[in-house]
Amino acid sequence: MTGRRPPHGPQAPRKPSTELIDHPYRPPGGFESPQPAVYKASTVFFPDTTALRNRQWKDKSGYTYGLHGTPTTFTLEERIATLEGGTDCLLVGSGLAAIALVNASLLKGGDEVLLPANVYGPSRELAEHELAQWGITHRLYDPMDVAAFEAMLSPATKLVWVEAPGSVTMEFPDLAGLLRTCRARGITTALDNTWGAGLAFCGFDLDGQGLGADIVMQALTKYPSGGGDVLMGSLVTRDRALHLRLKMTHMRLGLHVAGNDTELVLRSLPTLPLRYAEQDRSARVLAQWLAARPEVAEVRHPALPGAPGHAQWASLCTQAAGLFSITFAAGITPARGRAFVDALRRFRIGYSWGGPVSLAVPYELKPRAGLPQGGHLVRLAIGLEDTEDLRADLEQALAVLAG
Ligand SMILES: *Cc1c(COP(=O)(O)O)cnc(C)c1O
């Protein structure tokens, strides 16, 4: 009868305030089920003072404090590290926080960071505001021109961010060319791999010879969560020293993720490849249908021949995220583009992607260095609804646009 407390004797004084906390019952060990348990902690108990004095939080050999990990967060870290093809993983409360952690950990006053001109917008804003305030400069490079990128590198360049494709304008760069150029000069590289989700290509090994980024970041918010209900970011590395440098900053900034959110991502991970493949299939059907419509000038989906960087995509990937942008035929104003989005019924208006619900967002892009096109477009993120229902929704909204 392990773990069973002896019954109260008739005279035993009841001490509910203690007994509700320090109850002698212990559930039996040996419990296993498909999903790992949700552990939540700030305090973690040490068995004795020796264990307290010998606490070790830099690896996963033990537990010290909730901020430094629980069995639940260790489990997700290990699975994401494996997904990305790396060895170590750090989790933070959003994809943007993961980007900020890399910058805060690796850059100091006087350094320069290079960002692709089509970079995830809030990453550019972080560079324009906080990084500038800390004396860190940034420049935007044209991700489609490796030679021009190479000419921008200088001894002050300490970090280069790469992204494939740009998540609004969808140009797929020569990732291997960009990363090879940085590696030849010993410049640290970080890949925003949210679009690829660890499935479309391996961010650490583009060529089968280990050519890749030093840090692979992902907004787990998107595909790995898959529910549109969790915010989380990951940083995966293959180099232990680089991991520890990021981890020290992670600890000193007090970053962490909550057990319940971690559980939601763990629960979604087994279906990640299925969801990614299905959204890819459905998105390509819709992208091809839209490409044939007279109202649409251009469909920017890297798997479509003629899309910017299609050859680069084809040389690296067979899969793609269920994400693409459309531009409109001449004469269709931004206001009519917005009317098209407002007319959609099954597509909802909202940011993010990788969830069950299809989403549409209109953008009006200012021309900027390395991205001279500018103009207005609508980005569509394909969810898990029936493809034919989505096509019919697009058709009725295009009719509104025409009328
Ligand atoms: C969403 C996204 C991010 C940021 O993720 P959040 O969890 O929303 O902060 C970063 N990069 C890309 C490409 C994204 O799509």
The ligand as a Tripos MOL2 file, in Angstrom:
@<TRIPOS>MOLECULE
LIG
   15    15     1     0     0
SMALL
NO_CHARGES

@<TRIPOS>ATOM
      1 C1          5.0430   35.6400  -36.5490 C.3       1 LIG1
      2 C2          6.4520   35.7590  -36.9530 C.ar      1 LIG1
      3 C3          7.4230   36.1800  -36.0510 C.ar      1 LIG1
      4 C4          7.1050   36.5890  -34.6340 C.3       1 LIG1
      5 O1          6.4150   35.6250  -33.9080 O.3       1 LIG1
      6 P1          5.4620   36.0580  -32.6860 P.3       1 LIG1
      7 O2          5.3750   34.8140  -31.8840 O.co2     1 LIG1
      8 O3          4.1810   36.5120  -33.2910 O.co2     1 LIG1
      9 O4          6.1800   37.1580  -31.9530 O.co2     1 LIG1
     10 C5          8.7220   36.2530  -36.4960 C.ar      1 LIG1
     11 N1          9.0480   35.9450  -37.7650 N.ar      1 LIG1
     12 C6          8.1430   35.5440  -38.6550 C.ar      1 LIG1
     13 C7          8.5670   35.2110  -40.0450 C.3       1 LIG1
     14 C8          6.8120   35.4370  -38.2860 C.ar      1 LIG1
     15 O5          5.9090   35.0510  -39.1750 O.3       1 LIG1
@<TRIPOS>BOND
     1     1     2 1
     2     2     3 ar
     3     2    14 ar
     4     3     4 1
     5     3    10 ar
     6     4     5 1
     7     5     6 1
     8     6     7 2
     9     6     8 1
    10     6     9 1
    11    10    11 ar
    12    11    12 ar
    13    12    13 1
    14    12    14 ar
    15    14    15 1
@<TRIPOS>SUBSTRUCTURE
     1 LIG1         1 GROUP 0 **** ****
